[in-house]
Amino acid sequence: MPPSFHDEPPPQNDLERLMHQAADDPALEGRMWRMMWESTLCTFVPDHPEMYGKLTLDAGAPFKLNIYPSERGPFIVVFTSAAAAEWATERIPLPKPALAALPAEALFKSVNNGKLWVRINHGMRGTVVLDPAGVKALVNAQGMPPTSPRADGWLTLVDALPVEFPAEFLETVRRFCEERRWALGVYAFFVGSDTSNAVDYDEVRLVVWLRAPAPALLEEFQAKVNAVTPRGQRVTCTGATADRPDLIEFLQSRPTLWPVV
């Protein structure tokens, strides 16, 4: 299915418009993944004589997806609108697959087996690709769970996934932690509102689970992170040690930014 950008449909919804913007501004990627997780997506399934047009599946319904081979590994194709899926369907040979629409959460969970890649809007200008590790990270975060209420100086925090940060940012965190051997884990959060479900994706908190207090290293880490933070975002780094068992217990229940598991 070779790209043919000149005749593809224009963005059909807020998600597709955000995907085009995120291609030029990595700071928008986190917002894009959150919106995608909450969307209904289209994908190809094997055709049957009794199936015509578009099939809608519930989150708990059993289904089989079309899987395609590639050098990197098998993949499925996913589309963020019916128009995008129909555009792609016109460009593949007979026999045509059936088109299924299902919640993104159900789709990503169904392919979270450590083997499948997901190509989103494959063949189009705004295509996005998730490798098996990226699928696992997205599923582990379960969309956008709130993790701590705002009260007496506490913030409402929302888990941030590794896929929500540019590769350069993740590599800086990984290299610093592996070279200094100062941390047991690094956790990333966006800051949520205390009065609504709104999330400020430009306000990031990195919490470092420290082996021992290390203010100088924390200051150096903050400087390294600042140098690779996407434009428009603000990152604040803080440390957590064993003298805060409540905070350590909280972190142990959250997904890590580093190490990636």
N, C-alpha and C positions, 0 to 999 in steps of 0.2 A: 504494500500500500504506500507508494511513493508520495511525498508531500506535493501538494498542488495549492499553494497558499492563495493564489490569485482569485480563486472562486469559492473559497470557504465562507461559510456564513459569518456574519458579524457576531460579536458577543451577544448572547441571548439573555443573560442574567447578571446579577451582581458578582457572582463567583467568577464567571468567565472574564468580566471586566477586571476584577482584582487579579486574576492569573496573568493577564497581559501587563498590568502595572508591576506585579511582583517580579516579572522577568527582567525588569530594569532597575528594581529597587528591592534588594534582599531583605530590607527591614520589614517588608510587607508579607514575607513568606509565612510567618507565624499566623497572622490573621487569615491568610488564604487557607491554611490547613484546618484551622478551626471552623471556618465557614464550610469547607468541603465535608468535614466530618458530620456536619448537621444537615447535609444536602441529600437529595435523592439523585442517584447516579444511574446511568444506562450502561449496559454491557451486553456482549453477545453470548447467547446460549444455543445449544444444538436445536435445529429446527425439527418440528414434528408436523404431520399432516393436519392435526387439530389446532395448530397454533398459527395465527396470522397476525401480522402487525406487531404491536407492542404488548408484552406480557408483564403484568405488575405482580411482584412477589412480596409477601409479608416478611418481616425480619426473621421469623422463626421457620419459614417454609424451606423444605429441602430443594436444592437446585444444583444443576451441573453447568459449569461455565465452559465456554470455548477457550482452550489453552493452545498457544502457538509457540513453536520452537524458535530459539535464537542461539547465537554463539555464547552469549552471557548466561543464558538460562531460560526456561520456559516463562511465558508471560501471558497475562490477560490484558485486554484493552477495555478502558472505561471512558465514558463520555459524560460531560457535565451538563448536557442538554439533549433533548430529542433531536434538535436540528443538527447538532454536531454528529450524533450517532447516525442519523439518516444520510448526512453528507459522506461519512465514511463507508456506509453500507453500499452506496452507489458505486464505490471505487474498488470493491472487491469482487472476485469472480463468483460465478454460480458453483455450487448451490449457496444461496444467501443464508446466513444464520438468522435466528430469531433475535429479537431485541427485548431484553428484560430491564425493568426499572425497579430498583430496590434501594433501601436506605444505605448510605455509605458505611455506617457502622456494621451492618450485616455483611456487606460485601467485603470490607477489609478483614473482618474476623474470619470469613470463610477462606481467605487465601493466606492467612497467617500461619504458614506451615514451614517457613524457613527455606522454601525453594522457589516460590513464584515471584516474579517481578510484576509490577503494575504500571502500565503505560496509559497515562491519562490524556485524552484528546490526541491519540496517536495519529501522526501524519499531518497535524495542524500546526499553525504558528505558535500557539500557546501550549504546546505539549509539555507535560511534566512526567518524570519517571521516578518511581520508588523501587529500590532494590529490596530483597527480602528483609534486610535489617531495618530499612526504613518503614516497611509495613509493620514489623513487630513493634517498633518504637511508637508508631501512631496508635496502634491498638492498645498497647500497654497504658497509654495516657488516658484512654477512655474519653476522648474529646476534651472537655474543659471542666474538670472537677474542682470545686472550691476546696481549699485545704485548711484554712484557718480564719476564724471570724475576726473582724476588727473590733477590738475592745481594749481599753486601757493601754493604748499605744501599739496594739497588735495590728497587723495589716491583713486584709483579705488577699490571700495568695492563690494563684492559679498555676498549676504545673505547666512548665514550658518544655517542649520536646526537643531532642537534638535536631530533628528535621526542621525546626523553626529558626535555626541559626545558620549563617553561612559557613561553608567548609573551613575558611580561614579562621573564623572565630573558634570553632570546635578544635581545630588543630593547635591553636595557641593554648587553649585550656589543657589539652592532652599533653602537649610537650612540656609545659611548665610543671604539671603535676608529676609526670613520670621522671623528669630530671631532678626535681627538688625532693620528691618522696616525702612530702609534708602533709598530704591529705589522704583520708580514707574515701572521700567522695566529694563531688561537687554537684549541687542541686540548683536548678534554675526555675524561677517563678516570674510570672507577670503579676502586676498589682491590679487587684479588682476594686470596684466601688463598694462602699459600705452601705449604699442606699439602693443599688440596682444590680442587675446582672452584667453591667458593662465592665469591660476589661481594658486596661491601658496597656496596649502591646508595645508602647514605646518606653515603658517603665519596667526595668528588669532588675530582679534581685538574684544575685549569685550567693548561695550559702555554702561555705566550705567546711566540711567536717574535718577538723584538724586533729592530728595526732597529739599535738601539744600547742599551747599558745605561741603564735609566731607573728607578731605585729609587723615586723619588717618585711617578712615574706608576703603577708597579706597586702601591704602597701605596694610591693613590687608587682604582685599579681594584678592588682587593680590597674596599674599603669599599663601592663601588657594587654589586658582586656580592653582598656580604653582605646588603644591604638588600632584595634580591629573591630570595634563596635560599629555596626551599620549607622550611617548618617540618620539622625533623628531619634535614635534610641539613647537611653540613659541607663547605665549599668552601675549598680552599687554592690560591692562585694563585702560580705561579713563572714566572720568565723564562728564556729560552734565547737566547743570542747566538752569533755566529760563532766565538767562542773555544771552543765545545763542538761541534766538527764531528760527533762521534758522536751527540749528541742531535739535532742538526739533521737528520742523515741519517735517524734514526729517525722524527722528526716528518713528514718528507716522504713517508713511506710510510703515514701515517695519515689518516683523514678529518678534515676541519676542522669545528669548531663555527662559526667565522667565518674568512673569508667562506664562505658556503654555495655549494658548486659542484655 
